[in-house]
Amino acid sequence: MKSLITLMAAALMLFASVPTVSAFYKGFAENLHEQQAEMEDNTDTYHKIFLMLEAKDFGIDTHGKDNEQLAKEIAEAKIKQSAKEKGIETDDENIKEIAKEVHHAEVKEKAEEMGIKQKGKDPQMLAEEVFEAILKQKAEEMGVDKEGKKLEDLKSAVVKAAIKNEAETLGIDTKGKNFKQLQKAIHEQKTFKTAKALGIDGSDKDAEKLFDEIMTQHAEKAKEQKLYPFENKEGEFFKGHYHMQTE
C-alpha cells in the first residue's frame, strides 16, 4: 500500500489561517489526489467520488463526463466564485487570467495582514515574500529551527512537525515512528473515528476496509458532516502559491 496521506495533504492541514482557492489554478484533479488517501487499487474510484460530490455542490452536470472534464469544470466554478467574492470581473477574461487575479488579490490581502510592504513589488515578487513569511511564521509556531535552512528544507521540516503535532493531538505515540508511519497512524485513527460517527461497525474490519466502505457507501453523509476525509481543508493559498511559482 502506498503512503495513505501525501506530503501536500499535510501542508493543507498546516496553513489553517490562510485564504483559500488559489490552489485550483494548477488543477483541481491534482489537488484532490493530495487531499485523499492513496490506495493502489482504489485511487481512481475515490477520486471520482470526490469529484461527483464537488460537482453536485456547484450544480454541475456530471453525465457522460470523465474525471478530467469534471475537474476542469469544478476548478473554473471555484475560481469564478472566489473572483465574484473579491469583486473581480470575469466576463471577458479566460480562466487562467482570472485565477491569477484571484491569487494576487489573496497575496495582497495576506501581505497587508502581515505588514509586508507592497509598493514597487511585482506580483511574483510579492507572492514569494508572502510565502516565505507564512512559512517562517509557521516554523516559529511549531518550534522548528529556521536557521541555515533553505526554503524547501524549511517547508519540509514544518510539514513533518505538523504531522507529528497532529499525531500527538490525536493521542498517537510518536516515539520511534517515522513520517510515513505517523501519516498512516493518523489516517487509520481518523478513519475509525469517522466510521464510529457514521454508525459503521468496525469491530471486524481494518482501516483499509473501513475507509473503502466510508468512501463507496457513506461518502455523501461523511461530507455533509465534514468528517474525514471531507474535513474543511484550509490553507490552499500556501499550496496554490507553491504550484504557481514552480510551473
N, C-alpha and C positions, 0 to 999 in steps of 0.2 A: 504494500500500500504506500502511496506517495504521502508526503507531508500533508497533514489534514488542514492546516491553516497556513497560508503563504506569508512571506515576509511583509508584503504590502498590506495584507489584511491587518497585520499588527500595526502598521503605520496608520491605518484608518482608525484604530482604537485610540491612538495617541493624541491626535490633534482635535480634541473634542470641542475646543473653543473657536475654531476657525471656520469662516464661511464655506458653504458647500457649492457644488455644481461644476466648478471648473474641471474636475476630473473627467467629465464627459467629453471634453474637447478631443482627447486622444481616442476614445472609442469605448462605448458603454459595454460591449460584449467582453472586452478585455478586463474592465473593472469588475464585472460580475464574477468572472472566473476567480478574481482575487478576493472576493468577499465571501465565497462559499467554500465548503470543504472540497478537497480534491480526492476523488476516489477513482481509481484507474478505469473501472468498467462503467461507472455511472455519471461521470462528469457532464457529459452531453445532456443526459436526462435532467439532472439538477439545473443545469444552465437554462434549459428550455422552460422549466418550471418558474425560475426567477423571471425570465423574460415575459412569460404569459401573464404573470401576476402584475408586473410593472405595466405591461400594455393595457391591462384591464383598468388600472388606476388612471390612465390617460385617455381612456376611451378609444384606444387604437384597435382597429380590426385585425385579428390575428389569422384569419382564414387564408390558407394557401401560402403563408409566408414562412421562410426559413429563419433560423436564428440570426443570421447576418442582417436580413432586412428588418426584422423586429428590433434588433439592437440599434440600428441606424435611426429608425423612426422614434424610438424611445429617447435616444440621445438628443435628437432635434427637439422633441417636445420638452425635455428637461431644460435645454439651453434657452428656448424661447420663453418658457415660464420664468426663468430667472431674469432674462432680459426685460420682460414686462414688469417684474417686481422692481427693477432698477431704473425703469423709465428709458430703456434703450430701444430705439426704433428697429424693427425687424422686417419691415415690408419689402425694402428694396436691396437687402444685403444677403449674401449667401451665408450658410450656417457657420462656416469656419470663421468668417469675419465677425459674426455675432458672438461666437464663443470667445474670440479674442477680446472683444469689448467687455464681455461679462467678466472674464478673467482679470482684465486690467482694472475694472471697477472694484473687484474684490481686493486686489492688491492695494489699491489706493485707500480703501476703507481700513484694511489692516495696517497699512503704513501710518495712517492718521492715529489709529488706536494705540500704536506702539511708539508714537512720537518720532517717526522716521521722516526726515526732510524729503520732499518730493521735487522741489524746484530744480530744473536743469537735468533731470534724470529721464532717460527714455524708458518705455515700458519694460523692456527686458532687464535693464539695469536695476530698476526699482523692484521688479519681481525677485531678482537674485538677492537683493539686500533684505527684503522682507522674509524670504525663505530662510536665509541664514539666521536672521534674528529670531524667528519662530523656533528653529532647531536648537539654537543656543538657550533660549528660554526654557524649552522642554528639558534640555540636558540639565539645567540648573534645578528644575523642579524634581527631577529624578535622581539627583546626586551623581550624575555622570560627569567625569572629569573631561573638560573641553581642551585642556592644554595639549598642544602638539598634534592634535588630530585634524586630518583633512576632513572636508565636509562630508564626503561619502562614508568615511570611517566613523565620524561622529553620528551620522544618521543611523548607521548600523548598530552602534552602541546604544543609542536611545531606544531603538526598536526592541533590542534584546532586553533592555532594562524594563521596558513597558510590559513585555511578555512575563518577565519574572514577577513584576509588581502585580499583574493581574492574577497570576497563579497564586501568589501569596494571599491576595484578597479573597480568592475562592477557597482558601484553606488547603491548597495543594502543597505538599512538601517539595521544596525546590532543591534540596540538598542532593548533590551528585547528578542532577539532571541537566542535560544539555538543552540547547534552544529547541530542537525538534521534539525532544521528549516532553518539554513543557507545553509546546503547541498542542501536541497530541493529548496531553492530560487535560488541558483547558477545553479542547474540543469535546472530549468524552464527558467531562463533568457538565458542560453546558447542554450537551445532547440529552443526558439523563434528566437534567432539570427541566428542559422543555417537554420531554416525554411525560414527566410527572404532572406538569401544569396542564397538559392536554388530556390527562387521564389515561395514558397508554401504559399498559402493563409491561414493565421492563424486567421483570424478575428472571426470565429465562432467555434474555436477549443481550448481546453485546452492543457496544456503542455503534458499531457499523450498521448492524441490522436495525437498531432503533432509529438511526439517522435516516436510513433509507425509508423506513415507514413514515417518519415525520414528513419527509420531502414528497413522497409519492402519494400519501393518503391524507395528510393533515396540513399541507403547506399553506393553504389559504387561511386556515384558522390560526396557525402559528404567526403568519404575517399580520393578521388583524390584531393579535395580542402583542405584537412586537417581541416575540420570543426568538431565541437563537434558532437558525442563523439569520433572522429577519430583524434583528435589533436596529434601531436608528444608527446609521453609520455616518458620524460627523467627520469633519477634518479632511474633506476631499480637496480643499484648497491646496494643502500640502502635496497631496498626491497628484493633483492636476498640474500644479506648477512643475513638479518633477518630470512629468511626461512632456510638458510643453518645452522645457529647456533642453531636453535631450533628443527631440525629434529632428 
